[in-house]
Amino acid sequence: MNSNQDTIAAISTGTGSAGIGIIRISGPDAVGTAASLFVSATGKDLRTAEASKMYYGRIRNPQDDSVIDEVLIVKMNGPHSYTAEDVVEINCHGGIVPTRRILELVLAQGVRHADPGEFTKRAFLNGRIDLTQAESVMDVITAKSEKALEISVGQLSGSLRDKIREIDSQIIDMLVLIESNLDYPEYEIEQLTNEKITSGIENARTLAQKILEYGRNSYLMREGVRTAIIGKPNVGKSSLLNLLLGEERAIVTDIPGTTRDVIHEAILIGDIPFVITDTAGIRETEDQVEKIGVERSLSAAESADLILFLRDASKDLDDDEAAVIGTLDRNKTIFIANKSDKAEDVSRETNWNYISVKTGEGIEDLKERMSRAVTGGSVEGSGNAVMLNERQENLLRQTIQRLDDARRAIDDGLSAEFYSVDLTEAGETLRQITGESLGEDVLDTIFERFCIGK
């Protein structure tokens, strides 16, 4: 088992050619290790050099004194660093060879290669950040939109932690009140205590429920809205995809069945990322390849968060289209009539969105409708919005369940000893979100999802 007292190192920038590559070292021997490899251009000894300043020099191989690269190097003394330990960051020329060569030299000095997410894990274990802030680091890195980035940066500063601690504070106040009641068990005090506890439970539950509501679009902001464009062949599915993307991604012809496989593309509409799938036209066919494409189209629609069902506005809805519509979840489907430029004299049905991918008619209205369909009409402002992952959401729901158990115990006339257990469990469950009550095995599972170097 790796020790948290080891000095660790890893490349903290992406692989491949780049202007700059960064090798990060953290731990008790970070400065000494870097000093043994670094030769300052001005003769500075890194051990005695001022912290938080950048120094120019070269990294040399101590075995043969050969120069590996010219670098800029900075040391940060704990606790004023990312990990709250002594940290050195070596900024070399980007690229696979120089960064790996310098990392190899660092590791050769007895430093251990960092595990995935270990720098952030140490920041958590050393008390610089809580677990919600640690998890938000990955949300910042993987943000797919400006809004997602804004929310994630807010959580990195502790916005979710503060909301969780407000609930925890209320639960602690209730437990203190119960303890006082147990010490002075007169009837009047017990009655007053139950009334205050009931009110406190409702307040705590409301706050927890609001966090869940604020985070209701978390997976959409994080992963993108899985959107499937489906319909018969030649109704304009690929043309719609190209128009939304603003580029010719899908092949468009007048020949039905041109699209035979699903095509996935990511776009931003407003502040919301959409992952749009252009599917094969749904129709009866004897072509085995096209038949597989149709099956995949139906599968894509079933697993999608949003369905764009497309038909030709210049033609009547046929039996095949009606049959497909009957299988769709209407709560997640937008019905679109394309080629409206060819159907100017056709009476327009109110439940269909009329567009023309040829002229652009109705496209902006469609985009707005797509945004409303997945956000309920709005996206929370950064002051309230949160990015909840599955772990955090499950723990919040468990906390609400424990609070409900406590409320039922009071309503059933049970003594304070019973519902105090439920409230204690509610607090312990809640504190798992911030990491104040969490096992080492759970921590390992969380941080192993991080990239190495972070």
Residue pairs with C-beta under 8 A, 6 or more apart in sequence:
2 112
2 115
2 118
4 122
4 125
5 27
5 28
6 27
6 111
6 112
7 25
7 26
7 27
7 28
7 29
7 30
7 33
7 110
7 111
7 112
8 25
8 26
8 27
8 111
8 112
8 113
8 114
8 115
8 118
8 119
8 122
9 23
9 24
9 25
9 26
9 33
9 103
9 106
9 107
9 111
9 112
9 113
9 114
10 23
10 24
10 103
10 113
10 114
10 118
10 119
10 452
10 453
11 21
11 22
11 23
11 24
11 99
11 100
11 103
11 452
11 453
12 22
12 23
12 24
12 89
12 119
12 453
12 454
13 20
13 21
13 22
13 94
13 99
13 453
15 96
16 94
16 95
16 96
17 94
17 95
17 96
18 94
18 95
19 93
19 94
20 91
20 92
20 93
20 94
21 91
21 92
21 93
21 94
21 95
21 98
21 99
22 89
22 90
22 91
22 92
22 99
23 89
23 90
23 92
23 99
23 102
23 103
23 106
24 87
24 88
24 89
24 114
24 119
24 453
25 33
25 34
25 87
25 88
25 89
25 90
25 106
25 111
26 81
26 82
26 83
26 85
26 86
26 87
26 114
26 119
26 122
27 85
27 86
27 111
28 85
28 86
29 109
29 110
29 111
30 75
30 85
30 86
30 87
30 88
31 46
31 47
31 75
31 86
31 88
32 47
33 88
33 106
33 109
33 110
33 111
34 46
34 73
34 75
34 88
34 90
34 106
35 45
35 46
35 47
36 62
36 109
37 59
37 60
37 61
37 62
37 102
37 105
37 106
37 109
38 46
38 55
38 57
38 58
38 59
38 60
38 71
38 73
38 90
39 57
39 58
39 59
39 60
40 46
40 49
40 55
40 56
40 57
41 55
41 56
41 57
41 58
42 55
42 56
44 55
44 57
46 55
46 73
46 75
46 88
49 55
49 75
51 75
51 76
51 77
51 80
52 74
52 75
52 76
52 80
53 74
54 72
54 73
54 74
54 91
55 72
55 73
55 74
56 70
56 71
56 72
57 70
57 71
57 73
58 67
58 68
58 69
58 70
58 71
59 67
59 68
59 69
59 71
59 90
59 92
59 102
59 105
60 66
60 67
60 68
61 68
61 105
62 105
68 92
68 98
68 101
68 102
68 105
69 92
69 93
69 98
69 101
69 102
70 92
70 93
71 90
71 91
71 92
71 102
72 91
73 88
73 89
73 90
73 91
74 88
74 89
74 91
75 86
75 87
75 88
76 82
76 86
76 87
76 88
76 89
77 86
78 84
78 85
78 86
78 87
78 126
79 85
79 126
79 128
81 87
82 119
82 120
82 123
82 128
83 119
83 122
83 123
83 126
83 128
84 122
84 123
84 126
84 127
84 128
85 122
85 126
90 102
90 106
92 98
92 99
92 102
103 113
107 113
113 452
114 452
114 453
115 121
115 447
115 448
115 452
116 447
116 448
116 449
116 450
116 451
116 452
117 446
117 447
117 448
117 449
117 450
117 451
117 452
117 454
118 447
119 453
119 454
120 129
120 134
120 137
120 447
120 450
120 454
121 134
121 443
121 447
121 450
123 129
123 134
124 130
124 131
124 133
124 134
124 435
124 443
130 158
130 161
130 434
130 435
130 436
131 433
131 434
131 435
131 438
131 446
132 155
132 158
132 160
132 161
132 164
132 392
132 433
132 434
132 435
133 155
133 156
133 157
133 158
133 161
134 435
134 446
134 447
135 389
135 391
135 392
135 446
136 152
136 153
136 155
136 156
136 160
136 387
137 156
137 450
137 454
138 449
138 450
138 454
139 148
139 151
139 152
139 155
139 222
139 387
140 149
140 152
140 153
140 156
141 451
141 454
142 222
143 149
143 152
144 221
144 222
144 224
144 266
144 268
144 273
145 221
145 268
145 271
145 272
145 273
146 271
147 221
147 271
147 272
147 379
147 382
147 385
148 221
148 222
148 271
148 273
148 387
150 382
151 221
151 382
151 385
151 386
151 387
152 387
154 382
154 385
155 161
155 386
155 387
159 386
160 211
160 386
160 387
160 392
160 433
161 434
163 207
163 211
163 386
164 211
164 430
164 433
164 434
165 434
166 207
167 204
167 207
167 208
167 399
167 430
168 427
168 430
168 431
170 200
170 203
170 204
170 207
171 200
171 204
171 423
171 426
171 427
171 430
172 427
173 200
174 196
174 197
174 200
174 201
174 204
174 423
175 420
175 423
175 424
175 427
177 193
177 196
177 197
177 200
178 193
178 197
178 416
178 419
178 420
178 423
179 420
180 189
180 193
181 189
181 190
181 193
181 416
182 416
182 417
190 416
193 416
194 410
197 406
197 410
197 419
197 423
198 407
198 410
201 403
201 406
201 407
201 410
201 423
202 407
204 403
204 426
205 400
205 403
205 404
205 407
208 396
208 399
208 400
208 403
208 430
209 400
210 384
211 386
211 388
211 396
212 388
212 393
212 396
212 397
212 400
214 380
214 384
214 385
214 386
215 385
215 386
215 387
215 388
215 392
215 393
216 376
217 272
217 374
217 375
217 379
217 380
217 385
218 386
218 387
218 388
218 389
218 393
220 272
220 273
220 305
220 374
220 375
221 272
221 273
221 387
222 387
222 389
223 273
223 275
224 266
224 273
224 274
224 275
225 272
225 273
225 274
225 275
225 305
225 306
225 370
225 374
226 275
226 277
226 303
226 304
226 305
226 306
227 274
227 275
227 276
227 277
227 304
227 305
227 306
227 307
227 308
227 370
228 276
228 277
228 279
228 297
228 300
228 301
228 304
228 306
228 307
228 308
229 237
229 240
229 241
229 276
229 277
229 278
229 279
229 308
229 310
230 237
230 279
230 282
230 297
230 298
230 300
230 301
230 307
230 308
230 309
230 310
230 324
231 237
231 281
231 282
231 309
231 310
231 311
231 321
232 281
232 282
232 283
232 311
232 312
232 318
232 320
232 321
233 256
233 257
233 258
233 280
233 281
233 282
233 283
234 254
234 255
234 256
234 281
234 312
235 281
235 310
235 311
235 312
235 338
235 339
236 310
236 312
236 338
236 339
236 357
237 250
237 259
237 278
237 279
237 281
237 310
238 250
238 251
238 252
238 258
238 259
238 263
238 278
239 250
239 252
239 338
239 357
239 358
240 308
240 310
240 336
240 338
240 355
240 357
241 249
241 250
241 263
241 265
241 276
241 278
242 248
242 249
242 250
242 252
242 357
243 357
243 360
243 363
244 267
244 269
244 276
244 363
244 367
245 265
245 267
245 276
249 263
249 265
250 259
250 263
250 278
251 258
251 259
252 258
256 281
256 283
257 280
257 281
257 283
257 285
257 287
257 290
259 278
259 279
259 280
259 281
259 293
260 280
260 289
260 290
260 292
260 293
261 280
261 293
261 296
262 277
262 278
262 279
262 280
262 293
262 296
262 297
262 300
263 277
263 278
264 275
264 276
264 277
265 275
265 276
265 278
266 273
266 274
266 275
266 276
267 273
267 274
267 276
268 274
269 367
269 370
269 371
270 367
270 371
270 379
271 379
272 371
272 374
272 375
272 379
274 306
274 370
277 300
277 304
279 293
279 296
279 297
279 300
279 301
280 290
280 293
280 294
280 296
280 297
281 294
281 297
282 294
282 297
282 298
282 320
282 324
283 294
283 320
284 320
285 291
285 294
298 327
301 307
301 328
304 332
305 332
305 374
306 332
306 333
306 334
306 370
306 373
306 374
307 328
307 329
307 332
307 333
307 334
308 333
308 334
308 336
308 370
309 324
309 325
309 328
309 333
309 334
309 335
309 336
310 336
310 337
310 338
311 317
311 321
311 335
311 336
311 337
311 338
312 337
312 338
312 339
313 337
313 338
313 339
313 340
313 342
313 343
313 346
313 352
313 354
314 339
314 342
314 343
314 346
317 325
325 335
332 373
334 353
334 366
334 369
334 370
334 373
335 351
335 352
335 353
336 352
336 353
336 354
336 355
336 366
337 343
337 348
337 349
337 352
337 353
337 354
337 355
338 355
338 356
338 357
339 356
339 357
339 358
340 354
340 355
340 356
340 361
340 362
341 356
341 358
341 359
341 361
343 354
348 354
353 362
353 365
353 366
353 369
354 361
354 362
355 361
355 362
355 363
355 365
355 366
356 362
357 363
379 385
388 396
391 433
391 446
392 433
395 429
395 430
395 432
395 433
396 430
396 433
398 429
399 426
399 429
399 430
402 422
402 423
402 425
402 426
402 429
403 422
403 423
403 426
405 419
405 422
406 419
406 422
406 423
406 426
407 419
409 418
409 419
409 422
410 419
428 437
431 437
431 438
432 438
432 442
435 443
